[in-house]
Amino acid sequence: MRMYTDPKGEAYEQVIDLAIRNSECFVLGEKMLDGVGRSQYTSELEALEPFLVKSIVIQGDIMDDVTQIRNTYRSHAFYSAGTYYFYRCCEESGNLLKQMANRLSDWIYPNLPEDLCFLKEDGGDYLYSVVHERMYGLEVTEEEAIDLMDQITGLFLELKAHRDLDRLLDDAIKHKTDWLYISGHGLTELPERIRELTELRDLEIFEQDLYRLPEGLFELIKLERLSILTADLESIPASIARLKKLRVLNIQCASSDRPAPGYRAKPKDKISLNRIPPEIGELDQLEQLTIQYTSIHELPPELEKLKHLQILDLGMCMIKRKPDFLNNMKQLKYINVSQDSLWETIETEQ
């Protein structure tokens, strides 16, 4: 069963204890062969040495070996060449794992060996992590998951019960999640209680009927990434300026999470989103701004204030000419301001 996000702090420690009790061994990987780049975590490997059961090496040019090992152990741990270390599960080795990291996502190169996974005695994962893919999971039933979530605040598992939005939000708020994906609930508006997700840093919403953004959304002052996919959007409120830590803003209209036969997106000129508020210039941490398929006719000059912006993507908008002030934004690595394409860039007229 997948986790929405990886447990941290006390929840991480409780999950490690749980995995130690229910697993035979745990696996850590070095995806760089021959210990290249190991210097930052040599001491951690030395501390774990007394619990080492075995290690295996998968050569980089033999992908069949990767497949064979993955199938043998039925584990997410093995997906590339590298050296993999198997350690005995016991209280002492578990204590070391708790001392070395604060959350599952800490297990990533170059600071630590990668992708902590716990293997059951009869094979298969009990707990797995693939950190660079943000994949974390616990092999338990729905009933076991509900019990564990009651016992461990910060363990936020993807339940079938989360098809009910109120239940999803109840659990997200309780477990203080920093990541949430909302889709398939038929929403026209987000509930105001979204403001209670005070630890949220990454929010993805894919709801084709979502039309209006509530003020409560802009109280999530820790947000770093906001992605909204919908068929049509009324506006980007001026309150966007309150999200001072936002690094990525992605809005895509003409999106459908449940397209019926014959579904067609609105014509671009009928999309309600027709302007970017000048308050966007207050997001001084913004690195990526993507707003696609809209009736936006012009860019606010306040964009020039965004000194960290590297990607500006306004594909399928209604801007006829790239404004000259964009030429002053030398830090931009990619610019797409196009009426008819999601990837072409129109040039400044000379």
N, C-alpha and C positions, 0 to 999 in steps of 0.2 A: 504494500500500500504506500503510495507516494506521500511525501510530506510537502506542504506548501513552501516551507522554508526550513532551514536547519536549526535545531535547538541550540541555544547558547547559554552560557553561564551555568546556573544551577540545573537547568533543564538538560544541558549537555552532559553534566556529570551523572544525572539520574539515568539518562539514556545509555551512557557507557556502562553503568552498573547493570542495567537491564540486559544489554547485549552480552556482557561477560557471563551472566548467569545462564543465558540461553544459547551460547555458541561454544564450539570446540576451539576455534582459533580465530585470529583476525589477521588481515592481510594489508600490507602497505607496499606501494610500488615506487620504483624509480624509473621513470620513463626514459631518462637519459642513461644510456648504457655505460658501463665501466665507471660508474660513480662520478661522472662529469658534473661539476657544479654542486657537489655534495657538501662542501665545506660549511655551509650555514647550518646544517643539521647533523653533522657528524656525531656530536655529543648525544643527540636523541637516539641515534641508532646504537651507539655504544651502551646507553642505559638500558635499551631493550634487549641487548645481546643475550642475557641469561635466559630469556624466554623464547629465543629463536628455535623453531622446530625444523625449518628447512627454508631454502630459497630456490627459486627457479629462474632461469634466464630464457627469454624469448628473443631470438635474433631479429633484427629489423628487416631482413630481406626474406623472411619466411612467414608470410601471413597465415599460411595453413596452420602453423604452430599456435598462433593466437586463437584461431577458431577451435582447435582441438582442446587447448587448455580451458578456454571459456566453457566449452561444452562439458568437459570433464568435471569441472567444479561448479558449473551452473551459477556463475557469479558475475556481477557487474564489474568486478575488480579488473578483469582481464580484457582489455580492448585494444592494446597496442603493444609493440615491442618494449622490452625493459627488463628490469630485475624485480622480482616480487618476493617479499619476505613474509613468511608465515610464523605467527607468534602464538604461544599457548595462552589461552584465556584463564586468568586467575585474578584474585583480588589485587596482587602486587602489580601485575602488568596493566590492569585497569587503572590503578592509581597513577601510573606513569602517563597514560593517555590523558588523564584529567589534568595533570600538571603541565603537559606540553601544549595544550590547546584550550581554547575557550568555546569553540564551536566546531562542527564538522567541516565547515568551509575553510578552516585554518589549515587543513591537511592538503596543501598544494605547494608545488615548487614555486620559488626557490627556498621558502622558509622551512618547509617540512617535507618528508616523503608524502606521496599522494594517495588520495582516495581511500580512506579508511573503510574497510568492509569486514563484516563479521560473518564467518561461515558456520553453518550448522554441522553437527556430527554426520548426518546422512547426506550432506551436500546441499548446495543452494545457500543463498544469502539469508541471514536473519536481519541484518542491518546493512545497507549499502550507501555509498556516496560516490558520485562522479562530479567532482567539484566544478570543473570548468564548464560543465553542462547544467549546473545548478540542479542536479538530480539527487534526491535523497529519499530513502524509503525504508520501511520496516515491514517484514513479512508476517503480518498478523491478520486475523479476521476482522470484520466490521465490529463485532461485539467486543473483541479484545481491544481494538483501537479506541472505542468509546470509553472503556474502563481505564485504559492507559492515559487518555487525555484528561480524565477526571483526576487521576493521580499526579500527573506531571504537567504543571502549568508551563507552557512554552513548547510542548510537543503538539504540533498542529498538523493532523493527518487529513488527507482528502477522503471524506466519508460520502457514501451515497446519500446520506441525510442532508448533505450540503446542497442538494438540488433545491431545497427550501432556502430562500435568500435570508430569511430571519435567522435560521439556524446557522448558516454560514457566517453571518455577521456576529452572532452571539459568540461563536467559537473564535473568530478572528480577533474580536475585542478581548476576550478572556485570555487568549494566548499571546496577545501583544505582537501579532505578526508584523514583520517588516516587508512582506511581499503578499500580494493578493491578486487573483485573477477572477473577474466576474464576467460570466457569459451564460446565455441560455435561459435567462429569467424573464424575458419579455418586458424589460423595463422601458418606460418612457422618461422617467426621472430617477436619479439616484436618491435613496432615502437620506434625509438630513443626518441620521445617526452615523453616516460615514465619517463625520467629524470625530467620532470616538476612537477611530483607529489611529491613535496618536503616535505610534511607533512606525507607521507605514513609511517606507522609503521607495517602494516600487509598486505601482498600481497599474494593472492592465484591465481595460474594460472593452468587451466586444459584445455590444447590444445594439442591434440594428434599429430599434425603435427609440433609443435614447436621444432626446432632443434638447433637453435643458440641463445645465450643470448647476447644482445647488451651491449656495455660499459655503455650506459646511465642507465641501471638497477643498476649499482654499484655506481652511484652517489646519490642514495637514502639513505643518510647516517643516517637517522632516523629509518630505517627498523629494526624491532625487530623479525619479523617472516616472512620467505619466504618459500612458498610451490609451487613446480612445478611438475605437473603430465603431462607426455607426452609419446609418443610411443618410442622415441629415443632422445638422447641428445648428441650433439657433444662433449661438455666438460664443466667442471666447470672452468671458467677463473680465472687466478691468481688475477684478480681485486676483487674477493670475499673478499680479505683482507681489502677492504675499508669499508665494512659494520661492523664497530666496535661495533655497538650496537646490532648486531644480537644475539638472544637467541635461536631461533629454525630455523633449516634448514632442509627441507624435500624435497627430490627429488625421484620420483618414475617413472621409465621407464616401458614400456609395459602397459601403461595406455591408454584407449580410451574413448573419450567423445561422440563418435558416432559410435560404433561398427556395421559394416555391417554384414549381414548373412555370416557365414564362416570366419569371421575375426579371425586371429591368430597373436599373438605377434611374433616379431622376435625372433630367438634363442638367448639365452643370450650372446653367444660368438660373435654375430653379432652386439650387441649394441655398439655404438661408445664411450660411456662414459666408459673409461678404467683406469682412475686414479683420485685420489684426490690430488689437488695441495698442495704442502707444505705450501703455504700461508694460508691454513686453520688454521694453528697454530696461526695466528694473531688475530683470533676472540676470544679474551679472555673473552667475556661475554657469549659464546655459552654454552647452557645447554643441548640441544638435537640435535643430528645429525642422520638423517635417510636418507639413500641412498639405494634404493632397485632395484633389477633386473638390474644388470650392468655386464660389463666384467672387472670390477676392480679386479686386481690380488694381490695387496698389499696395506697396509696402510702406509702413510708417518709417520715417527717417530715424526714429528712436532705435531702430535695429543697430545702427552704427555704434551705439553705446555698448553692445555685447562684445567685449574684448576677448572672451574665451570661445566665441562661436566658431566652430570649425566646419559644420555641415549645415547648409541652408537648402532645403528641398521643398519647393512649392510646385510640384508636378500637377498638371491638369488644373491650373488656375485660369484666371481671365486677365492676367497682366500682359499687356502688349509689349512692354519694353522693360528690360532690366534697368532699374534706377542707377544713376551714376554713382551714388554714394556707396554702392557695394564695392566699387573699385578701390575705395579707401580701406576696406576691411581686409588687409593683407593676410590676416591669420586664417581666412577661410580656405579650406582645402577642397571643398566641393560646393558648387552652386548649381542648382537646377531651378530655373524660373521659366516654366513652359506652359503654354496653353493647351497643347495637344498630346503631350507625352509625359510619362512618369520618369523619364530619364534624360531627355534631351535638354540642353541648356541654350537659351537664346542669348545672343550676344548684344552688347551695348551698341546702339546705333552711333555711327561716327558722323 
